[in-house]
Amino acid sequence: MAVDPPPAPLPLDEQLCFSLYAATIAINRAYKPMLDRLGITYPQFLVLQAIREQDGRTIGQIAERLSLESSTITPLIKRLEAVGLVSRARDTRDERQVRISLTEAGVQRWRETGCLGPALLQRSGLAPADAIDLNAKIKTLHAALTDPG
């Protein structure tokens, strides 16, 4: 009995994973000049966003929110703390936990990142409704791929 050979891989430009990867790189490049002016990196921007969503998150909670490892978040937090954008404090109920909060300078820096979304939307040429729709589809894809079931 003959066995069919596996299908040939799709060309790169037809692979969803490559399109998402290339788009992510392009987004990072578009953000870079603005982030450079703010004195932060894209990963630091994400950490500031996660803390602003819920001040006082632990490093583990920030890592979970960003789908990263705690060991990746810790050096980012230390750099943000060194420049005065976040503070670390032991949890009073569980001293094993370290809570991260934005300082006043961190809140101001977070406010300054408000320019990123509109700049990206303008550069993309997408209508706001199309960008919202695209984001919803990407979030659906992410949820499907991270669902353990």
Secondary structure in CASP SS format (residue, H / E / C, confidence):
PFRMAT SS
TARGET T0000
AUTHOR 0000-0000-0000
METHOD secondary structure of the structure
MODEL  1
M C 1.00
A C 1.00
V C 1.00
D C 1.00
P C 1.00
P C 1.00
P C 1.00
A C 1.00
P C 1.00
L C 1.00
P C 1.00
L H 1.00
D H 1.00
E H 1.00
Q C 1.00
L H 1.00
C H 1.00
F H 1.00
S H 1.00
L H 1.00
Y H 1.00
A H 1.00
A H 1.00
T H 1.00
I H 1.00
A H 1.00
I H 1.00
N H 1.00
R H 1.00
A H 1.00
Y H 1.00
K H 1.00
P H 1.00
M H 1.00
L H 1.00
D H 1.00
R H 1.00
L H 1.00
G C 1.00
I C 1.00
T C 1.00
Y H 1.00
P H 1.00
Q H 1.00
F H 1.00
L H 1.00
V H 1.00
L H 1.00
Q H 1.00
A H 1.00
I H 1.00
R H 1.00
E H 1.00
Q C 1.00
D C 1.00
G C 1.00
R E 1.00
T E 1.00
I H 1.00
G H 1.00
Q H 1.00
I H 1.00
A H 1.00
E H 1.00
R H 1.00
L C 1.00
S C 1.00
L C 1.00
E C 1.00
S H 1.00
S H 1.00
T H 1.00
I H 1.00
T H 1.00
P H 1.00
L H 1.00
I H 1.00
K H 1.00
R H 1.00
L H 1.00
E H 1.00
A H 1.00
V C 1.00
G C 1.00
L C 1.00
V E 1.00
S E 1.00
R E 1.00
A E 1.00
R E 1.00
D C 1.00
T C 1.00
R C 1.00
D C 1.00
E C 1.00
R C 1.00
Q C 1.00
V E 1.00
R E 1.00
I E 1.00
S E 1.00
L E 1.00
T C 1.00
E H 1.00
A H 1.00
G H 1.00
V H 1.00
Q H 1.00
R H 1.00
W H 1.00
R H 1.00
E H 1.00
T H 1.00
G H 1.00
C H 1.00
L H 1.00
G H 1.00
P H 1.00
A H 1.00
L H 1.00
L H 1.00
Q H 1.00
R H 1.00
S H 1.00
G C 1.00
L C 1.00
A C 1.00
P H 1.00
A H 1.00
D H 1.00
A H 1.00
I H 1.00
D H 1.00
L H 1.00
N H 1.00
A H 1.00
K H 1.00
I H 1.00
K H 1.00
T H 1.00
L H 1.00
H H 1.00
A H 1.00
A H 1.00
L H 1.00
T H 1.00
D C 1.00
P C 1.00
G C 1.00
END
